[in-house]
Amino acid sequence: MAGLEGLSCEVAPLANFNGNGPGWAAGTWAQIRVGAGIAYVMEGALDGAAEQIAPMLTLAPELRMATVTGYLETMDVRLRQRRFRNSELAVRLREQIREFNSAALPAELVEEDD
């Protein structure tokens, strides 16, 4: 499998979405960030994963869609792999994921756009 060397991913900053547009845009943006982060974890590049998810960790709790928190749970499972057992960065990422997901509002408390 080819590595991610040379991969360039330009993703718009959170400021373009967080509170400045429809919630689905922020959720979609966050999904892209987490998906890219999972790809980096799969390649063993935890620095790249951390860089991808760092901006979306400030997403407002009401915009933390189940899809995003679910993707982060998938990343968390991958970070528990034996190869990351002694990685301080893996531990930090897992803590950030737990904090992000625990602060997400339950779906029934989030108002939907009409």
N, C-alpha and C positions, 0 to 999 in steps of 0.2 A: 504494500500500500504506500502510495506516495505521501510524503510529509507535507506540512503546511508551509514549508520554507517559501519565501517570496510571495505569500498570499497577502494581498492588500484588500482591506475591507473598509470602505468609507461608509460610516453610519452617521446619520444626522444626530446632533447633540440633543440631549433631553430637553433643553430649553425650548426646542421647536415643538414639543409635544406636551410636556407636563403643565397642564392648566391652560395651554394656549391653543386648544383644539379639542376635537371630540375624544372621549376616553378610549375608543377603539384604536385611535392612532397611537396613543401612548402604549397601549397593550401590544399592538403589533410591533412597535419599535422594540419593546422589552423582549418579546419573543425572538426577534432577530438577534438581539444581543445574547440571550441565553443560548440559542441554537449555535451561534458562533463559539460561545464559551464551551459548550459540550464538545464541539469538534476539537478544540484545543486540548481539552482533558483527554479525549480519546487518543490524541497524539502524544500525550505526556507533557504537554507544554502548559504547565499551570500558570506561568506568568501571563501568557496570552489569554487564558481563561479569565484570570483576575482582571486584566485590562478590559476585556469585553463586558463583564458584568458590573464593574465598578460604577459606571454612570447610571445604570438602571436601578441600583440599590437605593437611590433616593426617590424613586417613584412614590407618589402619594398613595397611602393605604387604600383609598377607594378605587385606585386604578390598577391594583394588583390582582389581575384576573386569574381565575382558576387555571387557565392554560399556562400562564407564566409561572405560578407557584408549582404547578405540576412538572414543568420543564426543569425548574430548579431542584425538585425532588429527584428527578432523573439524574441531574448533575451530581447531587449529593451521593446517590448510590454509586456512581462511577468514582467519586472521590474516596469512597471506602475501600477501593480495591487494594489488594496487598502491596502493589508497587508504590502506593502513596502513603504507606503505613508510617514512615518516618519523616513525612513532609510537613513542616510547620505551615507552609502555605496552604496545603490541603486542609489542615485543621482550621485555619483562619477562614478559608472559603466556606467550609461547612458551617462555621459559626455565623457567618454573614447570611448564609442561606436560611438558617433556622430563624434568625432575627427578622429577616425580610418576610418570610412566610408567616411567622407568628403575628406580625403587625398587620397583615392583610385583613381587610374587613370581610366578614361573611357576605356572601352574595345577596342574602335577603336584606341586608342593611344598605346596599348600594342602590341609589336611584338610577333608573334606566332613562336614557334619552328617548323622547317620543318622536 
